[in-house]
């Protein structure tokens, strides 16, 4: 009937179990197959990102698809420089282990997405962020998580590359200076599937569940 108000969906136990499984298999992927992603799948994942919560309905996320080979090469060069500098911050044994880790799939992933926070957005008229302006960036993180889960549900892997200089990425991609880099994502079909984090699997850090404890005051 036209104009009928529909009730909220009912999520049964099987859906909840599947959702928990999705969370468990949301892994940071660094090893990708080079084959292209179905464009419909990429569009669907971006649509999911736009459903993320945002402070004051500001929707400050800005997704930039990086396809130009020269720009990709410049990003990879910046990663290599930052990665080498990061290794210098460890003692010799730990530095050797660090250098053995694969920390990005920049050279293999078919899709690169840079995700920025538009600090100058006027959408939402500033509602909800006067006392905590950082919530704009938190909203972008929420969009990244929505994208990530939608990608995982479609058999895609996502890798978040944080070993980069934000100012340099902004320069390479020629985006507005008011856009602040939040995430640089590699996206594609994983070479291998693992439920456990790669850093645990390769002996960098054992599982630590202390952060999962609920603190009461």
N, C-alpha and C positions, 0 to 999 in steps of 0.2 A: 504494500500500500504506500502510495506517495506520501512523503512527509513523516513516515513512521520512524520513531526513535528506536534505534537498535541498542541493545544492552552490550556491556563489555564482553569480550571473548572469554571463554572458559578454557583454562590451560590444565589439561589432565596430567596424571602422573607420568605417562609416557613422554609427554612434551617436556616436563620438568627434568626428567632423566636425560633426555636428549640435549637439553640446554646445558645441564651440568657437564655432559660429555664435550660439548662444544667449547665450554670454558677450559676444560682440562687440555684439549688439543689445540688451544690457541698458543702456538709456539712462535718464537722469534726465528725466522728462517734466514739462513745465509747461503744455502746451496739451492740454486734454481735451474730448472730446465730452460733452454733458450726459446722454446716454442711460444708463439704469441697467445695472449689471453683472448677469450671470446669477448668482443666488444660489449655484448649485452650483459655479461657478467660484471665487467668493469663499471658500466653505467648503474647496474643494480647496487653495487657496493657503494658507489658515490651517493646514490639516493638514500641508502641506509645511513650514511654519514650525516646527511642533511636532516635526519630525524633526531639527531642528538639533542640533549637539553642544552640550553645556553642561557646565561644570565640575562635577564630582561628581554628575552627573545632576540638577542643581538645577532646571533648567527655570524660570529666574527671569523669563522674559518675560511681560508682561501686555498684551494687545492690547485697546484700548478703541475701539469703533466710535462715532464722533462723528456723530450724526444730528440732534441738536437744533439748529434754525436759530439760536437765540440764542447758543448756545455756539460754533457755527461763526463767527458774526459777531464774537464776542469774540476768537476766535483770529485771524481776519483783521485785526482792528483792532490786535492786538498785533504781528502781522507788519508792518503798515504803519509802526508807530512804530519798531520795531527796524530796519526797512529804511531809513527816513529817517535814523536815527542812524548806521547803517553808512556811508551815503553821505558823511557829514560827515568821515569818516576819510581821505578821498582828496583829492588836489589837484583843482582845478576841472575840468580836462580829463577826468581819470579818473572823477571823481564824475558828470559828465554822461553818460559811457559806462555807468557803473554804473546810473544811474537809467533808462536806456533798456533795460536787460535785464529780461526777464520771469523772475522767480526763484521763482515759486510759482503753482500752479493752484488755490488755495484757493476761488476763486469759481466755478470751472467743474467741478471733479472731483465725480463723484457720490458717491464714498466718501472719508471721512476716517478714518484709523486712527492713534491715538496709541499708541506702543509704549513701555512703561515697564519698568524693571528693579526687581523687588521685592527690595530690599536686606535685608528681614527674613525672606525665605523660609527655612523650616526643612527644605525638601526637600533631600535629600542630606546632611543633618547636618553641613554645613560642609566636607565632604571636598574637598580640593584647592584651597581658597581662603584658607587661614589666612595664607600669606605673600604672596599676590597677590589681595586681595579684589576688585580691579578686573576680575578674570576673570568675575565675574557680569555686568557690563555687556558684556564682550566676547561672552559667550554670547548676549545679546540681539541684538547686531549680527549674529551668525551666523543667528539666526532671521529677522531682517529680510532678509538676503541670500537665504535659502531662499524666503521669501515672494516676493521680487522676481523671482527666476528662474522660479518657478512661474507668476507672473502674466504674465511676458513670453512664456512658452511657450503661454499661452492667449490671446495677442493683447492683453493688458492692459498699460497703462503705469503706472509708479509714479514719483512725485516725492517726494524727501526734503526737507522744509522744515526748515532749521536756523536760520533767522533768526527765532527766537522766544525768549522768556524762559521757561526751564523752570519756575521757581516760579509764574509767572503761568498757564502751561498747567495745572499741577497744581491750582491754585486754580479755574480755570474749569471743569475737568472733575470737580472734587470727588472726587479719588481719594485713597487713604491717603498720608500724608506720607512713609511709607517707600518709596513708589514714586518712582523717579527717571526723568525723561524721557530717553529715548535717541533716539527718532525720531518725527517727525510725518509721516505718509505721506498723499499724495493718490493716489487710485487710480481709474482709468477707462480708457476707450478713447482712444488718442491721436488728435489731429486730424491729425497728420502723422508719418511714420516717418523717422528718420535714424539712420545708424550712427555718425556722429561726434558728439561731445559738443556741446551747444548753446553752451557758453561759447567753444569753439573756433570754431564756425560764425559767431558774432556778434563775433569779434575781441577777446574779452576776454583770452584767453591761448592761445598757440600750443601745439601738442602737444609734450610734454616726456617723453621716455622714460628719462630718467636714473634715475628711481625704480625702473625695472624691472631695473636691473643687480643681479647677484648679488654680494654682498660676501663675501669669504672671509677668515678669520682663522686 
